[in-house]
Amino acid sequence: MPDQLNGQVVDSVTIANTKVLAEAPAMAMGSLYQTIGNSVAMAAANAVYAQQQANVTYQAATTLGVTKLFAQNKGQ
């Protein structure tokens, strides 16, 4: 086994490692931004769903209230 390393091999490995380390913060921030964007989109979708469900409940309550008012007036 040779005791000496080829300088070109050492340089290429060093450059590759430096490139990976240099790109890591940008990759991490990109991943973070995607996660935040997905979370905000899910929160908006959940808010819309909650509004739709509340609207159904409000309509049912209004219909029931109006029906009871009309039923009272018929009895008089």
C-alpha positions in Angstrom: 0.0 0.0 0.0 1.5 3.3 -1.0 2.2 5.9 1.7 1.8 8.9 -0.5 -1.4 10.3 -1.8 -2.0 11.8 -5.2 -2.3 15.6 -4.8 -5.0 15.8 -7.5 -7.2 13.2 -5.8 -6.8 15.1 -2.5 -7.7 18.4 -4.2 -10.8 16.9 -5.9 -12.1 15.4 -2.7 -11.5 18.6 -0.8 -13.3 20.6 -3.5 -16.2 18.2 -3.5 -16.5 18.4 0.3 -16.2 22.2 0.3 -19.0 22.4 -2.3 -21.3 20.2 -0.2 -20.6 22.2 3.0 -21.1 25.5 1.1 -24.4 24.4 -0.3 -25.8 23.0 3.0 -27.1 26.3 4.5 -28.9 27.2 1.2 -30.4 23.7 1.0 -31.5 23.9 4.6 -33.2 27.3 4.1 -34.9 26.0 0.9 -36.3 23.1 2.9 -37.4 25.3 5.7 -39.2 27.7 3.3 -41.0 24.8 1.6 -42.1 23.5 5.0 -43.3 26.9 6.1 -45.2 27.4 2.8 -46.8 24.0 3.2 -47.8 24.7 6.8 -49.4 28.1 5.8 -51.3 26.5 2.9 -52.6 23.8 5.3 -53.7 26.4 7.8 -55.5 28.3 5.1 -57.2 25.1 3.9 -58.3 24.2 7.4 -59.7 27.7 8.0 -61.7 27.5 4.8 -63.0 24.1 5.8 -64.0 25.4 9.3 -65.8 28.3 7.7 -67.7 26.0 5.4 -68.7 23.7 8.3 -69.8 26.7 10.4 -71.8 28.0 7.6 -73.7 24.7 7.3 -74.4 24.9 11.1 -75.6 28.5 10.9 -77.9 27.8 8.0 -79.4 24.8 9.8 -80.0 26.9 13.0 -81.5 29.8 10.9 -83.8 27.4 9.1 -84.9 25.8 12.4 -85.5 29.2 14.0 -87.6 30.5 11.0 -89.6 27.2 11.0 -90.4 27.6 14.7 -91.4 31.2 14.2 -93.7 30.3 11.3 -95.2 27.4 13.4 -95.9 29.8 16.3 -97.8 32.2 14.0 -100.0 29.4 12.6 -101.1 28.4 16.0 -102.5 31.9 16.8 
